[in-house]
Each structure stands twice: as structure tokens, then as C-alpha cells.
Amino acid sequence: MSCKSCSTSINGLPLGCKNNGACSSGSCDKLTVFDWLSNMTLPNNQEPFDIMEVRFKNGRKSFYKNTKKLTICIGDIVAVETSPGHDIGIVSLTGELVKVQMKKKNVAIDNEELKQIYRKASQKDIDIWTTARDKELDVQKKSRLIISRLGLKMKLSDIEFQGDGNKATFFYTADERVDFRLLIRELAGTFSIRVEMKQVGLRQEAARLGGIGSCGRELCCSTWLTDFRSVSTSAARYQQLSLNPQKLAGQCGKLKCCLNYELDSYLDALKHFPKTDLWLKTEKGLAVFQKMDIFNGWLWYAYKENPMHWHKLSVEQANQIIELNKENKKGQNLEEYALELDFDVPEESNFTDVVGQDSLTRFDKPKHKKKRRKGRNYRNKNMNKKPVQNKNK
């Protein structure tokens, strides 16, 4: 299912959502919240919740009061109060589920700073809104030229126009503090608008711009991820990942948020594993940790005198040796534990090649050119040629 703006043009090219994923039908927008209470009726003598969630460009959302008791549904375009003027947004959530979202974002229900919804947007409001949105790309290009001319160390990532077209918010990233007072005067004089500068982090910038991650899917921060938790290199160490910054870093330059997704599972599995810095004292000598297989429960140790020869132990066997070492006793040789493991390993079954028709490397074999056999006419022709005489003799 797609909305009208997601269809194709006459030439067969996709139009794409002009609102960067904020679809009025609610079918392909970013950070969608499913209203699972929509088919339930309220108890008797209970009025509907008068606060609604309104979505703007790039998934930005805010809560507004419906003080005028307007009949508004999800997907309606409304004009909301801002300072100054008004803004145009799309209603993304109504009803009792808004209370849950407000609690999640630490917004009080009786907050007096919540602004109100003026009205449903008229066609004139929508035309002004779309005209302002169409100017964003051109304004962004000219603004970057002004920034480079002034020599400011900042990166302008995105521009968001207000619904009435009188104000624009400039989102930028910078490593140091930037004095942009002269920049605001030039931008306001060039475009005849009110200017608001807002600094965002690198993760917020990637969420606003979007993109495709190394997994081949759209970035989590631009689709469903709403809170940015800190990611440390210890998350990669627990998961036995190589500390390669090129593989662990996302498009924002920071560590990938997905490193935290499976971290709890790894931490639960590592509770029964011994510490890697503990040496095993055996009758043959000290054994040093080499590597582990977390989910299969295997550990590999090697003697300090012979680090090239590894011995495979289970978690229970390693913990057993550690308990003996705490009692000032030495464990058995690692070879004996390895023999015990060999009896438990099932015999490998010989799989038959069901396909077996062609080799997978058949395309790698070089193709030999067929030599053209010289016929009888070719030999007779060479025999009839007269030998060339050397005139210099």
C-alpha cells in the first residue's frame, strides 16, 4: 500500500514522499506508533483525551492541546501554535495512547507550556507550507556558500521551514563553539526570514538525513530508534568482535547502535564463564586462556611453555580446575580433559552430494583455445613457394 505521493511519474520514475517519510496516510512514515486502542470505546461519562501528538519533518514530534474540541483523526493536517506564527503538522496519534507517549518522553499532562491546535489546515495553509518546503534545498545550498565565505567551522546539515514560511531552523554540527551572529544577520537579510540556529549531535544528524547501513537496511535511527544510548567499546569486546573502527563505526562516525542489541544475551551467557585473566594451574604447568565460544560453552587453553598447541575445555571443566586452584591444588593435565571430550563428540555423518552434477569451480577452469588444424591445401601451398635468394652473396 502506498499513498499518492509514493506512486510513479509518467516516465516510470518513483516520485518519493515529498515530506521525507511523513505520509498523510500513515502507511510509510517514520517512527510510526500503532494505536492498538483505536477500536476500543471509552467508559461512560469519560471524555476523550484532549492532547494530541503532531508530527513534523524528519520524525520531529510534539504534543498539542485540542482546547477547541475539534474533531481530529490520525493523518489530519493541522495548524498549531508556535512562537511566533503558526506551524503545519500531521496528527500522528490521538486518544489514551498519547498518555503513554507523554510519560515515555517525561512530559507532564498538566504542563502549562503545551501549545494548542488552532484549526484544521485549509488549502491555503497547505499551499504556503508546500511552497516553503520546496525552498529548503535551494536555501541550504546558498547558506553553505555563505558559511564557507565567512570561514565558520561548522557543517550545515538540514533546514526546516515553519508552516507559515516566516521562520526557518538551521541544524548544524560543530566541534567547537561557533560565533554565528554575523551569519544570522546575513541569512535573515538574504532570505527575509527569521533564523534559528540549532546544534545537533552526529547521531541526530544521521537520523535526520537517513541512509543505508552496512546491513543493507535503512538506518535504525531514522526509522524506529527514538533514544540514543551510549555505546562503548566494551560492548564489542563482550561479543568477541575485532576492534576495527571502520567496521564498528556507523555513518555518524560513532559506534553503531546495534552493538547494544544483543549485548544482554552475551552478558547472560558470560555469567558462567571464568575470567579470561585467570591462569589454570595443572600438574603439567600453567595454562593460559586463548579464546572462547560463548554460546557453545567451549574454552581453549594452551600451556605457557607451548602456546601454539591449544586444548579444548568446557566451562564446567575450567571452573572445576579453578576451584581446585583456590584450594591450593593442581588440576589434571589438559590432555586428559580433551580425551574426555572426545568420547562425547558424536561421529560425523558422511553427507552425500545430492546435487553432485557440476562442480562449483567449473567456471574457474581456464578455457583452452582449440588449435586450428592446418589442412592439405596449406601444406601444398608452402611446398610450391620458391626459396628466396640472398642478393648480397
Secondary structure, DSSP 8 states (H G I E B T S, - for coil): ---GGGSB-TTS-B---TTTT--TTSSS-TT----TTTT----TT-----EEEEE-GGG-EEEEE-TT-----TT-EEEEE-SSSEEEEEEEE-TTHHHHHHHHTT--TT-TT-EEEEEE--HHHHHHHHHHHHTHHHHHHHHHHHHHHHT---EEEEEEE-TTSSEEEEEEE-SS----HHHHHHHHHHH-SEEEEEE--HHHHHHHH--B-TTSSB-GGGTT--------HHHHHHTT----HHHHB-TTSSB-GGGGTTHHHHHHHGGGS--TT--EEBSS-EEEEEEEETTTTEEEEEESS-TTSEEEEEHHHHHHHHHHHHTT--B--HHHHHHHHHHHS--------SS-SS-TTTTTS----------HHHHHHHHTS-----TT-
